Amino acid sequence: MIDRRTHLAALAAFAAAVLPVRSLRALEAIMEEQFPEYGLIGQMIAQPGQRAALAAVLTEGTGRMPGNFAYIVGEDSENPDALWIVELWADKAAHAASLQLPEVQEAIAKGRPLIAGFGSRAEFKPVAKAGA
């Protein structure tokens, strides 16, 4: 069994590998200023050639989700059809509530035909930021 510190270090390394530098810095700033209680990292696979379109749909209407501290979409550097989504939330209930928002429901409906599948997914409790 892996301890929490090792797990968080692996998550930080993973985030650093897939997120643009500006997104990673924004994520670090959030961890310093606010205290999210729930995090989610997941890989989404777009239909061939549809990654940019899917990324655009995923970020529509996500600017005002109550309880959301960060919603970052990043391109996978090895798979030209894959995206990684990193989310930080006040708690798991805030994340669940966001799925009922009309703008999120609309994005889900628009994005569904662009999705070929899903890769890895991890839920976590944020406890520390990555060292810069």
ROMILO-483829 format. One line per field, with one value per residue: x, y, z of N, C-alpha, C in turn; residue number from 1. Coordinates in steps of 0.02 Angstrom, whole numbers, plus 50000, padded with zeros to 5 digits. Atoms other than C-alpha are relative to their C-alpha. Example, Ala and Ser with C-alpha at 12.3 -4.5 7.8 and 13.67 -1.06 7.14 Angstrom:
neast: c(50045, 49958)
nnorth: c(49941, 49941)
nup: c(50000, 49997)
caeast: c(50615, 50684)
canorth: c(49775, 49947)
caup: c(50390, 50357)
ceast: c(50045, 49961)
cnorth: c(50060, 50055)
cup: c(50000, 50037)
i: c(1, 2)
This chain:
neast: c(50043, 49961, 50021, 50031, 49949, 49976, 50056, 50005, 49941, 50013, 50051, 49969, 49958, 50046, 50028, 49947, 49985, 50054, 50030, 49956, 49968, 50045, 50054, 49970, 49989, 50066, 50020, 49960, 50026, 50063, 49986, 49972, 50049, 50066, 49993, 50047, 50003, 50012, 49967, 50014, 49959, 50025, 49981, 50055, 49975, 50044, 50002, 49940, 50000, 50049, 49976, 50008, 50072, 50022, 49973, 50041, 50066, 49991, 49987, 50058, 50046, 49970, 49972, 50037, 50028, 49992, 49958, 49944, 49940, 49961, 50023, 49946, 49999, 49934, 49989, 49952, 49942, 49984, 50057, 50028, 50073, 50016, 49999, 50002, 50039, 49982, 50052, 49997, 50066, 50009, 50013, 50028, 50070, 49998, 49989, 50061, 50050, 49982, 50023, 50071, 50005, 50020, 49943, 49961, 50040, 49994, 49933, 50000, 50037, 49961, 49937, 50008, 49981, 49929, 49962, 49991, 49993, 49969, 49940, 49992, 50036, 49982, 50028, 49951, 50011, 49942, 49972, 49939, 49984, 49936, 49946, 49983)
nnorth: c(49941, 49939, 49950, 49939, 49955, 50028, 49994, 49930, 49984, 50029, 49958, 49937, 50014, 50013, 49936, 49962, 50030, 49993, 49933, 49945, 49967, 49949, 50035, 50028, 49944, 49980, 50053, 49990, 49941, 50018, 50041, 49957, 49951, 50029, 50067, 50048, 50064, 50056, 49992, 50051, 49999, 50053, 49997, 50008, 50013, 49973, 50034, 49979, 49933, 49957, 49978, 49927, 49987, 50024, 49954, 49939, 50015, 50012, 49938, 49956, 50000, 50025, 49944, 49983, 50059, 49990, 50049, 50022, 49959, 50007, 50047, 49993, 50050, 50002, 50050, 50053, 49990, 50061, 50024, 49941, 49996, 50001, 49942, 50010, 49949, 49995, 49960, 49991, 49981, 49989, 50067, 50045, 49979, 49945, 50030, 50033, 49948, 49968, 50041, 49983, 49933, 50001, 49992, 50062, 50050, 49983, 50020, 50073, 50020, 49982, 50036, 50073, 50030, 49991, 50043, 50070, 50041, 49970, 50034, 50002, 49951, 50003, 49951, 49990, 49945, 49956, 49984, 49961, 49979, 50023, 49952, 49970)
nup: c(50000, 50007, 49950, 50028, 50025, 50063, 50047, 50021, 50041, 50066, 50031, 50020, 50058, 50055, 50021, 50032, 50065, 50050, 50001, 50019, 49943, 49971, 49963, 49940, 49953, 49975, 49953, 49940, 49966, 49969, 49941, 49947, 49977, 49984, 49973, 50028, 49964, 50046, 50065, 50050, 50060, 50045, 50071, 50047, 50067, 50052, 50065, 50037, 50029, 49968, 49934, 49991, 49996, 49934, 49950, 50002, 49970, 49928, 49965, 50006, 49943, 49937, 49964, 49939, 49967, 49928, 49965, 50041, 49993, 50062, 50051, 50049, 50053, 50030, 50053, 49986, 50044, 50036, 50038, 50033, 49991, 49929, 49957, 49928, 49966, 49929, 49967, 49927, 49976, 49928, 49975, 50050, 50012, 50048, 50066, 50020, 50015, 50063, 50055, 50011, 50027, 50071, 50045, 49999, 50036, 50072, 50021, 50002, 50060, 50059, 50000, 50002, 50064, 50012, 49954, 50020, 49940, 49941, 49975, 49927, 49960, 49929, 49954, 49947, 49953, 50004, 49934, 50006, 50068, 50025, 49994, 50064)
caeast: c(50000, 50066, 50068, 49978, 50139, 50203, 50032, 50026, 50203, 50154, 49998, 50101, 50225, 50082, 50001, 50168, 50189, 50019, 49972, 50040, 50156, 50029, 49893, 50010, 50057, 49872, 49839, 49981, 49914, 49743, 49816, 49906, 49754, 49604, 49569, 49479, 49424, 49395, 49498, 49475, 49595, 49530, 49580, 49454, 49485, 49411, 49354, 49503, 49545, 49416, 49525, 49522, 49333, 49307, 49421, 49320, 49156, 49225, 49273, 49109, 49002, 49127, 49176, 49042, 49020, 48986, 49117, 49241, 49418, 49498, 49443, 49593, 49591, 49760, 49816, 49902, 50078, 50083, 49907, 49845, 49664, 49675, 49638, 49668, 49546, 49602, 49467, 49474, 49312, 49255, 49190, 49120, 48942, 48989, 49056, 48898, 48789, 48885, 48829, 48649, 48687, 48603, 48766, 48855, 48712, 48723, 48911, 48886, 48757, 48869, 49025, 48954, 48969, 49150, 49202, 49275, 49308, 49389, 49560, 49625, 49531, 49579, 49485, 49591, 49590, 49706, 49825, 49980, 50044, 50187, 50354, 50404)
canorth: c(50000, 50171, 50308, 50475, 50576, 50458, 50458, 50650, 50661, 50544, 50648, 50808, 50729, 50669, 50841, 50921, 50800, 50830, 51009, 51166, 51266, 51408, 51285, 51200, 51368, 51414, 51247, 51279, 51453, 51383, 51255, 51395, 51510, 51394, 51226, 51110, 50946, 50842, 50817, 50719, 50677, 50584, 50543, 50562, 50493, 50590, 50517, 50521, 50700, 50774, 50816, 51006, 51005, 50901, 51015, 51165, 51083, 51030, 51208, 51289, 51340, 51284, 51459, 51474, 51309, 51336, 51251, 51229, 51294, 51228, 51143, 51115, 51025, 50971, 50879, 50712, 50725, 50544, 50511, 50635, 50596, 50602, 50739, 50748, 50840, 50899, 50963, 51035, 51054, 51116, 50939, 50788, 50855, 51014, 50909, 50804, 50961, 51033, 50889, 50953, 51130, 51169, 51227, 51069, 50960, 51052, 51023, 50838, 50822, 50913, 50817, 50641, 50609, 50668, 50543, 50376, 50318, 50349, 50307, 50315, 50407, 50450, 50537, 50615, 50730, 50878, 50902, 50989, 51082, 51029, 51110, 51233)
caup: c(50000, 49951, 50083, 50057, 50034, 49899, 49816, 49814, 49747, 49606, 49572, 49568, 49448, 49340, 49337, 49294, 49149, 49068, 49111, 49030, 49145, 49166, 49219, 49341, 49419, 49433, 49519, 49642, 49682, 49718, 49838, 49932, 49947, 49961, 50036, 49916, 49995, 49838, 49681, 49523, 49382, 49230, 49053, 48913, 48739, 48594, 48430, 48309, 48262, 48381, 48532, 48506, 48479, 48637, 48738, 48681, 48731, 48901, 48944, 48889, 49036, 49168, 49224, 49358, 49446, 49632, 49740, 49597, 49628, 49468, 49308, 49195, 49029, 48960, 48804, 48829, 48760, 48700, 48636, 48504, 48547, 48737, 48861, 49049, 49159, 49331, 49449, 49625, 49722, 49891, 49919, 49827, 49845, 49750, 49608, 49604, 49606, 49459, 49350, 49367, 49306, 49138, 49059, 49114, 49052, 48884, 48875, 48914, 48775, 48650, 48702, 48708, 48518, 48523, 48658, 48607, 48785, 48952, 49023, 49200, 49336, 49514, 49653, 49789, 49940, 49907, 50054, 49984, 49833, 49723, 49755, 49621)
ceast: c(50045, 49976, 49976, 50053, 50027, 49948, 49995, 50060, 49991, 49947, 50029, 50044, 49958, 49972, 50052, 50015, 49947, 49971, 50049, 50026, 49953, 49943, 50027, 50012, 49933, 49976, 50038, 49975, 49935, 50012, 50028, 49946, 49934, 50010, 49947, 50005, 49994, 50035, 49986, 50047, 49975, 50024, 49938, 50030, 49949, 49998, 50061, 49992, 49954, 50022, 49988, 49926, 49974, 50025, 49959, 49933, 50007, 50009, 49943, 49958, 50029, 50027, 49966, 49966, 50012, 50041, 50060, 50058, 50042, 49968, 50048, 49998, 50068, 50005, 50052, 50057, 50017, 49943, 49965, 49925, 49979, 50006, 50003, 49961, 50018, 49950, 50014, 49934, 49999, 49988, 49968, 49928, 49998, 50012, 49936, 49946, 50015, 49973, 49926, 49990, 49981, 50058, 50044, 49963, 50005, 50068, 50006, 49966, 50040, 50063, 49994, 50018, 50075, 50044, 50003, 50005, 50035, 50061, 50000, 49960, 50021, 49964, 50051, 49979, 50063, 50025, 50063, 50010, 50067, 50052, 50019, 50073)
cnorth: c(50062, 50052, 50064, 50046, 49975, 50007, 50072, 50021, 49972, 50040, 50066, 49990, 49988, 50065, 50042, 49974, 50015, 50070, 50052, 50036, 50051, 49968, 49970, 50054, 50024, 49949, 50008, 50060, 49985, 49960, 50041, 50044, 49970, 49928, 49952, 49933, 49940, 50016, 49940, 50010, 49944, 50011, 49986, 49992, 50024, 49953, 50024, 50069, 50050, 50028, 50074, 50017, 49978, 50046, 50064, 49989, 49993, 50065, 50051, 49995, 49974, 50057, 50016, 49938, 50009, 49944, 49976, 50049, 49997, 49947, 50010, 49942, 50005, 49945, 49949, 50006, 49938, 49974, 50060, 50007, 50006, 50068, 49977, 50057, 49997, 50047, 50004, 50030, 50011, 49933, 49959, 50019, 50057, 49974, 49967, 50050, 50033, 49962, 50013, 50069, 49997, 50006, 49939, 49944, 50011, 49978, 49924, 49975, 50014, 49958, 49925, 49970, 50005, 49954, 49928, 49955, 50038, 49958, 49999, 50056, 49991, 50055, 50007, 50058, 50043, 50017, 50043, 50020, 49972, 50053, 50029, 50017)
cup: c(50000, 50051, 49965, 49969, 49933, 49946, 49974, 49958, 49930, 49962, 49975, 49939, 49938, 49974, 49964, 49930, 49948, 49995, 49975, 50062, 50032, 50040, 50064, 50053, 50030, 50052, 50066, 50040, 50036, 50064, 50057, 50032, 50024, 50020, 49971, 50037, 49955, 49934, 49956, 49941, 49956, 49929, 49958, 49931, 49950, 49940, 49961, 49968, 50034, 50068, 50012, 50008, 50069, 50055, 50003, 50033, 50076, 50040, 49992, 50063, 50065, 50043, 50066, 50029, 50075, 50032, 49961, 50007, 49937, 49956, 49942, 49951, 49966, 49948, 50022, 49951, 49959, 49956, 49968, 50007, 50073, 50033, 50073, 50030, 50074, 50032, 50075, 50022, 50075, 50035, 49945, 49982, 49949, 49930, 49974, 49980, 49933, 49940, 49983, 49970, 49925, 49952, 49998, 49964, 49924, 49974, 49995, 49937, 49936, 49995, 49989, 49932, 49984, 50041, 49974, 50061, 50056, 50020, 50075, 50034, 50072, 50037, 50057, 50045, 49998, 50071, 49996, 49928, 49980, 50012, 49933, 49997)
i: c(1, 2, 3, 4, 5, 6, 7, 8, 9, 10, 11, 12, 13, 14, 15, 16, 17, 18, 19, 20, 21, 22, 23, 24, 25, 26, 27, 28, 29, 30, 31, 32, 33, 34, 35, 36, 37, 38, 39, 40, 41, 42, 43, 44, 45, 46, 47, 48, 49, 50, 51, 52, 53, 54, 55, 56, 57, 58, 59, 60, 61, 62, 63, 64, 65, 66, 67, 68, 69, 70, 71, 72, 73, 74, 75, 76, 77, 78, 79, 80, 81, 82, 83, 84, 85, 86, 87, 88, 89, 90, 91, 92, 93, 94, 95, 96, 97, 98, 99, 100, 101, 102, 103, 104, 105, 106, 107, 108, 109, 110, 111, 112, 113, 114, 115, 116, 117, 118, 119, 120, 121, 122, 123, 124, 125, 126, 127, 128, 129, 130, 131, 132)
